[in-house]
Amino acid sequence: MTKWMLWMGLTMLTGSPLLSLVLLAGVLFAADRFTLQVLPSPVRALKRWQRAGDLAGTILTNTHDRRARAELADIRLGQKRYQEAVDLLRPNLDAGDDDVDTLYLLGVAYLGAGEAPKGELLLDEAARLDADYRQGAIDLERGRFRLLHGDLKGAREALERFLQVRQGSVEGRVLLSRVLAKEGLAAEAKAMRDAAWREYTVAPRFQRRRDRWWAYRARPSRPLTYAAVALVMMGVGAYATRYLPTQALPGGYQRYQDGSYDEPYATDDLGGDDAE
């Protein structure tokens, strides 16, 4: 709704709906880069896309390159293309790669692809090899997908274990607040969201940049407030442009505009060269 109103305001200014749409996209992206930084970086996305293309080419040339398969599967997980990640990693597991990295990635891929029993089994094996893998990443993914699949009790257990390991996680608290809300514990859910925001405000700058997306999910009113302020400013600008009187043009130029310009020598011309 807010974006629609922004687009309407730009259309009033430019008179072109298509141009307004392009300008709106540019304004929102520029504002995000200099303020919230919620949107993903296009440069980083482009680099990952190029790297994925290079890895896919490597795999086409050498289908047994297990390192390339694992790296490309990691990229596909970030793109939520879980079934592709499963197809990439399954040959690695069949070839004997049973290290914690492979088990973790394939377990998450199976969870995302909708095969929860296989995913949970692989994550169990990964946890057996390294219970604190990536500072509780196994429990974080378990909590995320259990919540998605409606297993509230299991999600709460996993996320509470995760927060014992990574106590300053904004993401973990936001996910746990969603579990509590679905369980009907509104007060506890709000307290968890407030705790997530507090963790975000006291975190180092580099960590705030990483957690900003989750922080604004804990306090969605903040970006909406910024958008409302921007909308008001645009509305004021549109009103000033269309309805406030403009400054009068300089006298000499104004006469050209209204057609009242008189040639300076018209009244003094007594016949020119033909006059005697």
N, C-alpha and C positions, 0 to 999 in steps of 0.2 A: 504493500500500500504506500509506504513511504517513497519507494523508488518510482512508483507510478506518479505520485505528486511531484517529485523532482523532475520527471520527464515532462510533465505538463507545464511546469514553470519554465523549463528550458525552451519548450516549444513556443511559449508566449514571447520569449526573448528573441528567438531566431526565426520564427515563422516556418520552420522546416522540421517535421516530425523525425525524418530520417537523420538529419544532422544532429538533432537533439539527442537521439538515441546514442549516436557515436560519442557526442560530448559527454553524455551522462556516464557512459562506460569509462571514458578517460578521467573524468572528475572523480568518480568513485574509486578507481584504481589509484590515482595520484593521492587522494586523501588517505587511503588505506596505507600506502607506502610511507607517508610522512607522519601518520598518527597510530592507528590501531595495529597495522601490519598483520591483519587476520588472513587476507588472501595469500595464496601461495605465490612464491617468487617465480615469475616467468622465466628468468634466467636459469634458476635451478631446475625447473620443470623441463626446459629445453635441453639442458645437459643430461638429465636422466633419460629423456627420450632418445637422444643421440647415443648414449651409452647402451640403452636397451637394443637399439638397432645394430650396434657393433657386436653385441653379445649374440643376438639372434643370427647374424651372419657367421659368427664363429661356430655356433652350434650346427648350422647347416653344413659347414665345411667339415667339422669334426664332431659327430654326434656323441662321442664318448668323452668330450671335455666336461668333466663333472664340475670343475671350478666355475666355468662359464654358466653352466646350468644353475648352480646355486646362487650366483650373483644375479642372474636374470630373474630367478624365482623371487628373490628378495625385493627386486624392483616391482614385480607383478603384485606382490602382497601389498606394497605401498599404494598401488593403483586399484586395489580391491579386485583384482582379476585372479580369484582364488583357484579356479579350476585349472587355469594355465599353469599356476605355480605347482599344483599337484602333478600335472603331466610332466613338468620339468624335473621335479625332485624325485619322483617315484623310481626312475631308472638309477639314480644315485643310491637310494636305499637298497635296491635290488643288487647293486654292484658291491655292496658291503660298507657303504658310508653310514655308520651308525654313531657318528659323533654327535655331541649335544647340539651343535649348530644345525645340522641337517634334520635331526629329530624335532627341534623346536620349529624350524621353518615349515616343515611338512605337516607338523601337528596343527599349526595355525592355518595352513592352507586347507586342510581337511575341515577344520571348524568353519572357516569361511565358505567352503563349498557345500556345507550342509551335512557333512558326514561326521557328526559330533562324536560317536563312539570311537572311530579311528583316530580322530584328533586328540581326544582325551587320553587314549592309550599311548600315543606317541609322546604327549607332554608328560605323562607319568614317567616314561622311560627317560626323558630329558631331565626331569627333576631328580630322578634317581642318580644320574651322573653328576648333576650340579644343581643343587636345590636353590642356590642364590644366583642363578644364571641371569646376567644383565640386571642385577639388583631387583629381582622379583618379577622379571618380564613374563615368566610363565604364568604366574598367578594373575597378572594384569590381563593377559589375553584370555585366560579362562574366565575371569570375571566379566570381561567385555562380551564374549560370545554367549555365556550362560544367561546374562541379562537379555541379550538379543533373542535367545530361544525360550525365554520365559522361566528359566530355572533360577528363581529369586533366591532361594536358600543357598544354592551352590554358588551363585554370583556373590552374595554377601560374604560367605566364608572366604572365597578366593580374594576378594578385594580387601577385606580386613587383614588377611595375612600379608598382602602386598603392602599395605600402609604401615605395617609393623617394620618392614624392611626399608621402604622408601617413604619416610614420614612426611617429607615436604612435597609430595606429588599432588599437584592441582588436578590432574586428570583423574587420578584414583579417587579423590574425594568427590568430584563431580559425578563419576559413575556410581559411586556408593550412594550418593544422594538420590540418584534416580531409582536405585534399588529400594531405598527406604520409602520413597514416594509411592512406588508401586505396591509396597507392603502396607500402605495406609498410614505410615508414620510421618505425617506432614511436618510436625515440629522438628523431629530429628533430621529430616531431609533438609529443611531450611538451615538448621544449625550446621550441617555438613557443607552446604553451599557457602555459608558465611565463612567457615573455616578455610574453604578452598580459596576464597577471595583474599583472606588475610595472608595465607601462604604466598599468594601471588604478589601482594604489595610489598612484602619484606624480602622477596627473593632477589638475588643478584640480577643485574640487567640482562645478561645473556640468557639466564633461565627464564626471565619474564618474556623475552622474545619468543622462546620456544613454547611457553605455556599460555601465551596470550589467547589463542583460540579457545582453550578450555576455560580460562578465567572469565571470558565474556559470555560463556555458556552458564557460568555460575551467577553472573550479574548481567543478564541480557539487556537490562534497562540502560546500561552505560552506552553502548553503541547506538541504541535507539535515540537516546538524548542528543548525542552528537549529530545524528542524522536530522533530528527535528530542528536543531539550531541552524544547520546548513540550509534546511528548507525555508526557515523564516528569513534568513539572510538573502536567499535567492528571490523570495517573494517581495521583499523590500526593494531589491535591485530591479525587479521587473516593474514594480509600481513606479519607481523613480524614473525609469527609462521611458515608460509609456504615458504617464499622466502628469508628471511635473513639468512646468514650463521650461523651455530651453532658453539659454542666454541669447539675447538679440545679436544678430550679426552686425559687424561694423557698418557704419552708415553708407559708405561708398559701395560695398559689396551687396548690402541689403537692397539697394536700388536696382541692381541687376536682377535680383531674385524676384522682386514684385513688379518688374516691368516699368518702373517709374523713372528709369534713368534717362536723362536728357543729354543729348550731345552738347558739350560745352560751348561749341561755336555755332550752334544751330540758329540762335537768335541774333548773332552778330554777323551772320553771313549775308551780305548785301548784294550778292550776285556773283561773287568770285571774280574770275578773270574776265567775265563778260560785262561786268558793271563798269560804267564810265563815271 
